């Protein structure tokens, strides 16, 4: 946790005091995989301007679990979706559960969606 915080502070210094971070969940990521996606355009633009995209470590497994259904509904092959997913994962910094697990009970208490 401290190491991650140190990296964040270093990132702030590198950006001259400005830090852009966006935590994305599987729904946003999945939406970005779909054809003509505004989510894809947004994530790409944010990535290009230096916004740090963060996601919990289970993101890839959650998305992979839905690829068959997404492939059927979108008409895009599962292989093409996997390629897109792996390319997009290069933009995302995966945060290990050890970094945020101490905050989960508080997040569940205040969140409408957990």
N, C-alpha and C positions, 0 to 999 in steps of 0.2 A: 504494500500500500504506500509506504513512504517513497519507495523507488518510483512508483507511478506518479506520485505528487511532485517529485523532483523533476521528472521529465516534463510535466505540465508547466512547472515554473520556468524551465529552460525554454520551452516552446513560447511562453509569453515573452521572454526576453528577446528571442529571435524575431518575434513579430512586433517589436517596439511597443510593447504594452497591450497589443490587441490580440485577443485569442478568440477564435471562432471555433466552436465545437458544436456538433449536432449528434445527438444519440439517435440512432435509427433502429427500429425494430424489424422483425421479419415481415410484417405487413408492408412497410415502406419498401423494403428490399425486393419483395415479391412483385409489388406493383411496378418497380423499375425494370423488372425482367420482361414485362409484357410489351407487345408491339405498340408503337406510337405513344410511349409512356411519358407523361409530363414529369413523373417522379424521376425517371432516368435523366431527363434533361436537367432537372433541378440538382440532383446529386452530382452529375458531371460538372455543372457550373460551379457548385460549391467546392468540389474537389480541386478544380482548376484555379480557383482564387485562394486556395490555401486553407479552406475550412477543414478541420480535422473531424472526420466521420468516425464515430465510435459505435460499437455494438457489443452486446454480451457474447460470451464465448459459444453459446449454443446456437447462434444465428445460422451457421452453415448447415448444421444437422437439421434444424427446423425447416429450412428452405428445401433441402434435399428430400425431406419427407413428403413434400408437396409437389415435387416436380412432375410426377406422373399425371396427376390431376391437372396441373397447369398446362402441361404439354397437350393433353387432350382438348382442353377448353380453348387454348390459344392457337392451336394448329402449328406450333413450333415444336420441332423434335426435342426429345429429352437431352440428346447430345448437344444440340445448339444451346439449350438453356444452361446446361452445365458449363459450357465454354463461356457464355455471358456471365454466369454467376462467378466463375473463377476470375474473370477479368475485373468484375466489379468489386470482388473481395480485396483486390489490390488497393482499392481506395479506402478501405475500412480498417480501422485499428480495432482489433478484437481485444476486449477487456476481459481478463480472467475473473472468474467468480470470486477468487480470493480478494480481489480489490474492492468489490462492492457487497460481499455477503453480509458484512456487519451492518449495512444500511437497509437490508431487505425488509425487516420487520417494520421499520419506520415507513418505508415506501408503501408497503401493503396497507398500513394504517391510514395513510393520507391519499392513496390513489383510488380512483374509481374503477380502474381496470385490472388491478392485480388480485 
